[in-house]
Amino acid sequence: MTATVRLNEDLESKLNRLSDVLHKKKSDIIRDAISYYATNIEKSKKSRILMAVEKTKQSDKEEYKDFEGILDDGI
């Protein structure tokens, strides 16, 4: 697949510098950047899901303790 990307002067300059420093083609750098971005988005998404699961577990533990307390009161 071929994609055309329009870059402002600042991004073009950064891409040129990266290409020179890394001795890589610009297209390789763009592909690497997209892959890196996608990986980080997935990691962030998984992290947020795990945090939500932990919050739910903690909330459930607290509710269970409250329920146990009611049972211990002889109800």
C-alpha positions as CSV (number, residue, x, y, z in Angstrom):
1,M,0.0,0.0,0.0
2,T,1.1,3.5,-0.8
3,A,0.2,6.4,1.4
4,T,0.8,10.1,1.0
5,V,1.5,12.1,4.1
6,R,1.6,15.9,4.2
7,L,4.0,17.2,6.8
8,N,4.5,20.8,8.0
9,E,8.1,22.2,7.8
10,D,8.8,21.2,11.4
11,L,7.9,17.6,11.0
12,E,9.6,17.4,7.7
13,S,12.8,18.7,9.3
14,K,12.5,16.2,12.2
15,L,12.0,13.4,9.7
16,N,15.0,14.4,7.7
17,R,17.2,14.6,10.8
18,L,16.0,11.2,12.0
19,S,16.7,9.7,8.6
20,D,20.2,11.2,8.6
21,V,21.1,10.2,12.2
22,L,19.6,6.7,12.0
23,H,20.7,6.0,8.4
24,K,17.2,4.8,7.6
25,K,14.8,5.6,4.8
26,K,12.0,8.1,5.7
27,S,9.4,5.5,4.9
28,D,11.0,3.1,7.3
29,I,10.9,5.7,10.1
30,I,7.3,6.5,9.4
31,R,6.4,2.7,9.5
32,D,8.4,2.3,12.8
33,A,6.6,5.4,14.2
34,I,3.1,4.0,13.4
35,S,4.0,0.6,14.8
36,Y,5.4,2.2,18.0
37,Y,2.3,4.4,18.4
38,A,-0.1,1.5,17.9
39,T,1.8,-0.7,20.4
40,N,1.7,2.1,23.0
41,I,-2.0,2.7,22.5
42,E,-2.7,-1.1,23.1
43,K,-0.5,-1.1,26.2
44,S,-2.3,2.0,27.5
45,K,-5.7,0.4,26.8
46,K,-4.7,-2.8,28.6
47,S,-3.4,-0.8,31.5
48,R,-6.7,1.1,31.9
49,I,-8.7,-2.1,31.7
50,L,-6.5,-3.7,34.4
51,M,-6.9,-0.6,36.6
52,A,-10.7,-0.8,36.2
53,V,-10.7,-4.5,37.0
54,E,-8.7,-3.8,40.2
55,K,-11.1,-1.0,41.2
56,T,-14.0,-3.4,40.7
57,K,-12.3,-6.1,42.8
58,Q,-11.6,-3.7,45.6
59,S,-15.2,-2.4,45.6
60,D,-16.5,-6.0,45.6
61,K,-14.2,-6.8,48.6
62,E,-15.6,-3.8,50.5
63,E,-19.1,-4.7,49.8
64,Y,-18.5,-8.3,50.8
65,K,-17.0,-7.1,54.1
66,D,-20.1,-5.0,54.8
67,F,-22.3,-7.9,53.9
68,E,-20.4,-10.2,56.3
69,G,-20.8,-7.6,59.1
70,I,-24.6,-7.6,58.6
71,L,-24.6,-11.5,58.8
72,D,-22.5,-11.3,62.0
73,D,-25.1,-9.0,63.5
74,G,-27.5,-11.9,63.5
75,I,-29.7,-10.9,60.7
